[in-house]
């Protein structure tokens, strides 16, 4: 099943088999280099009718619609959608906070499962896959390629990614929006410890560059519930100072700040037309991917 027959602990053969029948579609026209299953901004030959346009000298006469001529006494040419392949670029947050996990799996481990499974499915349907590991900059980058043998390098990078350092996700997203020149599906896997208003500019930049952006917002259950019963020493996993606090004294303020942050983030993704998925680490990743893939199939329909 895998190009180098090396087992990967973030891949499950049964999950891959169950998800293989659900295609990965883009929500926006893509610019690929070979024929595929995704819409292109250019016209071409396919079974999907696009529009009529007036005949101009030099057009192929075989594309004339004689029924339209009979109705209007004017020459019209049928145009069809062109189908192309997809460039899928994963942006994996490898900052220090991605090492946190209270439910048996850390954020980075969960992100590996999502990226590895989606990357395998994309290559199997003829699409190109690449990855950028980011923290305080771009730590490691692999350009998208559709060669199945390319998967081994893709999996190696996912497996070797280790969370460390602070996050500068916003500056990296602006950089990648410019350096990924062709339209692509950008999949961001991060805990998004960034102010929502700053993220708005990043998402709008990606949208301006015609990229289809999907975000998996990874949060630990304890980050959502703040279920601590005794005085705790809270550590900043990205290098900030530690804080000793009584959870009962700060629980209300924490929940208020969390809800304000989530509401602001929800507003940003709606304005930016981002395919957003908030994920709790205790949720089965297969269900998360099924919801993601089926949602894109319905949007295409």
Buried (B, 14 or more C-beta within 10 A) or exposed (E): EBBEEEEBEBBBEEBBEEBEEBBBBBBBBBBBEEBBBBBBEEBBEBEEEBEEEEBEEEEEEEBBBEEBEEEEEEBBBBBBBBBBBBBBBBBBBBBBBBBBBBEEBBBBBBBBBBBBBBBBBBBBBBBBBBBBBBBBEBBEBBBBBBEEEBBBBBBBBBBEBEBBBBBBBBBBBBBBBEEBEBBBBBBBBBBBBBEBEEBBBBBBBBBEBBBBBBBBBBBBBBBBEBEBEEEEEBEEBBEEEEEEBEBEEBBEEBEEEBEEBBEBBEEBBEEBBBBBBBBBBBBEBBEBBBEBBEBBEEEEE
